[in-house]
C-alpha cells in the first residue's frame, strides 16, 4: 500500500489575518485530502503561536533538534510534529 505521508511546509498567515482561523482552515483542508493519513511539519521553538495552533489541531511533537545557529537566530530547537 505504501506510505501515505505528507510534509507540510511554509504555512504562513499575513499579520492582517492572524487570529481569524485562516491557518486552521488551510490545515483542515489539507487533512481532508484522502491520499494521506499522516502529516509531518517542522516548526521553530520560538514560534509559540504556531506551536499552540498545531497542538490544538492535534499535532504531537516526536523529535526536537538543536538549531545549529541558535546563538544568532534566537531559535534553540527545531520541533518535528506529526498528525495522524
MODELLER restraints for C-alpha pairs under 7 A, 6 or more apart:
rsr = mdl.restraints
at = mdl.atoms
rsr.add(forms.Gaussian(group=physical.xy_distance, feature=features.Distance(at['CA:4:A'], at['CA:35:A']), mean=6.34, stdev=0.5))
rsr.add(forms.Gaussian(group=physical.xy_distance, feature=features.Distance(at['CA:4:A'], at['CA:36:A']), mean=4.49, stdev=0.5))
rsr.add(forms.Gaussian(group=physical.xy_distance, feature=features.Distance(at['CA:4:A'], at['CA:37:A']), mean=5.59, stdev=0.5))
rsr.add(forms.Gaussian(group=physical.xy_distance, feature=features.Distance(at['CA:4:A'], at['CA:38:A']), mean=6.41, stdev=0.5))
rsr.add(forms.Gaussian(group=physical.xy_distance, feature=features.Distance(at['CA:5:A'], at['CA:36:A']), mean=5.57, stdev=0.5))
rsr.add(forms.Gaussian(group=physical.xy_distance, feature=features.Distance(at['CA:5:A'], at['CA:37:A']), mean=6.29, stdev=0.5))
rsr.add(forms.Gaussian(group=physical.xy_distance, feature=features.Distance(at['CA:5:A'], at['CA:38:A']), mean=4.76, stdev=0.5))
rsr.add(forms.Gaussian(group=physical.xy_distance, feature=features.Distance(at['CA:5:A'], at['CA:39:A']), mean=5.78, stdev=0.5))
rsr.add(forms.Gaussian(group=physical.xy_distance, feature=features.Distance(at['CA:6:A'], at['CA:36:A']), mean=6.36, stdev=0.5))
rsr.add(forms.Gaussian(group=physical.xy_distance, feature=features.Distance(at['CA:6:A'], at['CA:38:A']), mean=6.30, stdev=0.5))
rsr.add(forms.Gaussian(group=physical.xy_distance, feature=features.Distance(at['CA:6:A'], at['CA:39:A']), mean=4.86, stdev=0.5))
rsr.add(forms.Gaussian(group=physical.xy_distance, feature=features.Distance(at['CA:6:A'], at['CA:40:A']), mean=6.30, stdev=0.5))
rsr.add(forms.Gaussian(group=physical.xy_distance, feature=features.Distance(at['CA:7:A'], at['CA:39:A']), mean=5.71, stdev=0.5))
rsr.add(forms.Gaussian(group=physical.xy_distance, feature=features.Distance(at['CA:7:A'], at['CA:40:A']), mean=4.82, stdev=0.5))
rsr.add(forms.Gaussian(group=physical.xy_distance, feature=features.Distance(at['CA:7:A'], at['CA:41:A']), mean=5.78, stdev=0.5))
rsr.add(forms.Gaussian(group=physical.xy_distance, feature=features.Distance(at['CA:8:A'], at['CA:39:A']), mean=6.69, stdev=0.5))
rsr.add(forms.Gaussian(group=physical.xy_distance, feature=features.Distance(at['CA:8:A'], at['CA:40:A']), mean=6.03, stdev=0.5))
rsr.add(forms.Gaussian(group=physical.xy_distance, feature=features.Distance(at['CA:8:A'], at['CA:41:A']), mean=5.12, stdev=0.5))
rsr.add(forms.Gaussian(group=physical.xy_distance, feature=features.Distance(at['CA:9:A'], at['CA:41:A']), mean=6.35, stdev=0.5))
rsr.add(forms.Gaussian(group=physical.xy_distance, feature=features.Distance(at['CA:13:A'], at['CA:23:A']), mean=6.46, stdev=0.5))
rsr.add(forms.Gaussian(group=physical.xy_distance, feature=features.Distance(at['CA:37:A'], at['CA:84:A']), mean=5.95, stdev=0.5))
rsr.add(forms.Gaussian(group=physical.xy_distance, feature=features.Distance(at['CA:38:A'], at['CA:83:A']), mean=5.69, stdev=0.5))
rsr.add(forms.Gaussian(group=physical.xy_distance, feature=features.Distance(at['CA:38:A'], at['CA:84:A']), mean=4.59, stdev=0.5))
rsr.add(forms.Gaussian(group=physical.xy_distance, feature=features.Distance(at['CA:39:A'], at['CA:82:A']), mean=5.65, stdev=0.5))
rsr.add(forms.Gaussian(group=physical.xy_distance, feature=features.Distance(at['CA:39:A'], at['CA:83:A']), mean=5.09, stdev=0.5))
rsr.add(forms.Gaussian(group=physical.xy_distance, feature=features.Distance(at['CA:39:A'], at['CA:84:A']), mean=6.55, stdev=0.5))
rsr.add(forms.Gaussian(group=physical.xy_distance, feature=features.Distance(at['CA:40:A'], at['CA:81:A']), mean=5.70, stdev=0.5))
rsr.add(forms.Gaussian(group=physical.xy_distance, feature=features.Distance(at['CA:40:A'], at['CA:82:A']), mean=4.57, stdev=0.5))
rsr.add(forms.Gaussian(group=physical.xy_distance, feature=features.Distance(at['CA:40:A'], at['CA:83:A']), mean=6.50, stdev=0.5))
rsr.add(forms.Gaussian(group=physical.xy_distance, feature=features.Distance(at['CA:41:A'], at['CA:80:A']), mean=5.84, stdev=0.5))
rsr.add(forms.Gaussian(group=physical.xy_distance, feature=features.Distance(at['CA:41:A'], at['CA:81:A']), mean=5.44, stdev=0.5))
rsr.add(forms.Gaussian(group=physical.xy_distance, feature=features.Distance(at['CA:41:A'], at['CA:82:A']), mean=6.65, stdev=0.5))
rsr.add(forms.Gaussian(group=physical.xy_distance, feature=features.Distance(at['CA:42:A'], at['CA:78:A']), mean=6.42, stdev=0.5))
rsr.add(forms.Gaussian(group=physical.xy_distance, feature=features.Distance(at['CA:42:A'], at['CA:79:A']), mean=5.48, stdev=0.5))
rsr.add(forms.Gaussian(group=physical.xy_distance, feature=features.Distance(at['CA:42:A'], at['CA:80:A']), mean=4.52, stdev=0.5))
rsr.add(forms.Gaussian(group=physical.xy_distance, feature=features.Distance(at['CA:42:A'], at['CA:81:A']), mean=6.21, stdev=0.5))
rsr.add(forms.Gaussian(group=physical.xy_distance, feature=features.Distance(at['CA:43:A'], at['CA:78:A']), mean=5.75, stdev=0.5))
rsr.add(forms.Gaussian(group=physical.xy_distance, feature=features.Distance(at['CA:43:A'], at['CA:79:A']), mean=5.27, stdev=0.5))
rsr.add(forms.Gaussian(group=physical.xy_distance, feature=features.Distance(at['CA:43:A'], at['CA:80:A']), mean=6.64, stdev=0.5))
rsr.add(forms.Gaussian(group=physical.xy_distance, feature=features.Distance(at['CA:44:A'], at['CA:75:A']), mean=6.20, stdev=0.5))
rsr.add(forms.Gaussian(group=physical.xy_distance, feature=features.Distance(at['CA:44:A'], at['CA:77:A']), mean=6.21, stdev=0.5))
rsr.add(forms.Gaussian(group=physical.xy_distance, feature=features.Distance(at['CA:44:A'], at['CA:78:A']), mean=4.67, stdev=0.5))
rsr.add(forms.Gaussian(group=physical.xy_distance, feature=features.Distance(at['CA:44:A'], at['CA:79:A']), mean=6.02, stdev=0.5))
rsr.add(forms.Gaussian(group=physical.xy_distance, feature=features.Distance(at['CA:45:A'], at['CA:75:A']), mean=6.29, stdev=0.5))
rsr.add(forms.Gaussian(group=physical.xy_distance, feature=features.Distance(at['CA:45:A'], at['CA:76:A']), mean=6.59, stdev=0.5))
rsr.add(forms.Gaussian(group=physical.xy_distance, feature=features.Distance(at['CA:45:A'], at['CA:77:A']), mean=5.54, stdev=0.5))
rsr.add(forms.Gaussian(group=physical.xy_distance, feature=features.Distance(at['CA:45:A'], at['CA:78:A']), mean=5.97, stdev=0.5))
rsr.add(forms.Gaussian(group=physical.xy_distance, feature=features.Distance(at['CA:45:A'], at['CA:79:A']), mean=6.27, stdev=0.5))
rsr.add(forms.Gaussian(group=physical.xy_distance, feature=features.Distance(at['CA:46:A'], at['CA:75:A']), mean=5.91, stdev=0.5))
rsr.add(forms.Gaussian(group=physical.xy_distance, feature=features.Distance(at['CA:58:A'], at['CA:83:A']), mean=6.16, stdev=0.5))
rsr.add(forms.Gaussian(group=physical.xy_distance, feature=features.Distance(at['CA:59:A'], at['CA:81:A']), mean=5.79, stdev=0.5))
rsr.add(forms.Gaussian(group=physical.xy_distance, feature=features.Distance(at['CA:59:A'], at['CA:82:A']), mean=5.16, stdev=0.5))
rsr.add(forms.Gaussian(group=physical.xy_distance, feature=features.Distance(at['CA:59:A'], at['CA:83:A']), mean=4.49, stdev=0.5))
rsr.add(forms.Gaussian(group=physical.xy_distance, feature=features.Distance(at['CA:60:A'], at['CA:81:A']), mean=5.17, stdev=0.5))
rsr.add(forms.Gaussian(group=physical.xy_distance, feature=features.Distance(at['CA:60:A'], at['CA:82:A']), mean=5.31, stdev=0.5))
rsr.add(forms.Gaussian(group=physical.xy_distance, feature=features.Distance(at['CA:60:A'], at['CA:83:A']), mean=6.44, stdev=0.5))
rsr.add(forms.Gaussian(group=physical.xy_distance, feature=features.Distance(at['CA:61:A'], at['CA:79:A']), mean=6.66, stdev=0.5))
rsr.add(forms.Gaussian(group=physical.xy_distance, feature=features.Distance(at['CA:61:A'], at['CA:80:A']), mean=5.75, stdev=0.5))
rsr.add(forms.Gaussian(group=physical.xy_distance, feature=features.Distance(at['CA:61:A'], at['CA:81:A']), mean=4.22, stdev=0.5))
rsr.add(forms.Gaussian(group=physical.xy_distance, feature=features.Distance(at['CA:61:A'], at['CA:82:A']), mean=6.39, stdev=0.5))
rsr.add(forms.Gaussian(group=physical.xy_distance, feature=features.Distance(at['CA:62:A'], at['CA:80:A']), mean=5.87, stdev=0.5))
rsr.add(forms.Gaussian(group=physical.xy_distance, feature=features.Distance(at['CA:62:A'], at['CA:81:A']), mean=5.66, stdev=0.5))
rsr.add(forms.Gaussian(group=physical.xy_distance, feature=features.Distance(at['CA:62:A'], at['CA:82:A']), mean=6.79, stdev=0.5))
rsr.add(forms.Gaussian(group=physical.xy_distance, feature=features.Distance(at['CA:63:A'], at['CA:79:A']), mean=6.05, stdev=0.5))
rsr.add(forms.Gaussian(group=physical.xy_distance, feature=features.Distance(at['CA:63:A'], at['CA:80:A']), mean=5.04, stdev=0.5))
rsr.add(forms.Gaussian(group=physical.xy_distance, feature=features.Distance(at['CA:64:A'], at['CA:77:A']), mean=6.15, stdev=0.5))
rsr.add(forms.Gaussian(group=physical.xy_distance, feature=features.Distance(at['CA:64:A'], at['CA:78:A']), mean=5.74, stdev=0.5))
rsr.add(forms.Gaussian(group=physical.xy_distance, feature=features.Distance(at['CA:64:A'], at['CA:79:A']), mean=4.60, stdev=0.5))
rsr.add(forms.Gaussian(group=physical.xy_distance, feature=features.Distance(at['CA:64:A'], at['CA:80:A']), mean=6.10, stdev=0.5))
rsr.add(forms.Gaussian(group=physical.xy_distance, feature=features.Distance(at['CA:65:A'], at['CA:77:A']), mean=5.27, stdev=0.5))
rsr.add(forms.Gaussian(group=physical.xy_distance, feature=features.Distance(at['CA:65:A'], at['CA:78:A']), mean=5.26, stdev=0.5))
rsr.add(forms.Gaussian(group=physical.xy_distance, feature=features.Distance(at['CA:65:A'], at['CA:79:A']), mean=6.58, stdev=0.5))
rsr.add(forms.Gaussian(group=physical.xy_distance, feature=features.Distance(at['CA:66:A'], at['CA:76:A']), mean=5.92, stdev=0.5))
rsr.add(forms.Gaussian(group=physical.xy_distance, feature=features.Distance(at['CA:66:A'], at['CA:77:A']), mean=4.37, stdev=0.5))
rsr.add(forms.Gaussian(group=physical.xy_distance, feature=features.Distance(at['CA:66:A'], at['CA:78:A']), mean=6.46, stdev=0.5))
rsr.add(forms.Gaussian(group=physical.xy_distance, feature=features.Distance(at['CA:67:A'], at['CA:75:A']), mean=6.37, stdev=0.5))
rsr.add(forms.Gaussian(group=physical.xy_distance, feature=features.Distance(at['CA:67:A'], at['CA:76:A']), mean=5.40, stdev=0.5))
rsr.add(forms.Gaussian(group=physical.xy_distance, feature=features.Distance(at['CA:67:A'], at['CA:77:A']), mean=4.86, stdev=0.5))
rsr.add(forms.Gaussian(group=physical.xy_distance, feature=features.Distance(at['CA:67:A'], at['CA:78:A']), mean=6.16, stdev=0.5))
rsr.add(forms.Gaussian(group=physical.xy_distance, feature=features.Distance(at['CA:70:A'], at['CA:76:A']), mean=5.06, stdev=0.5))
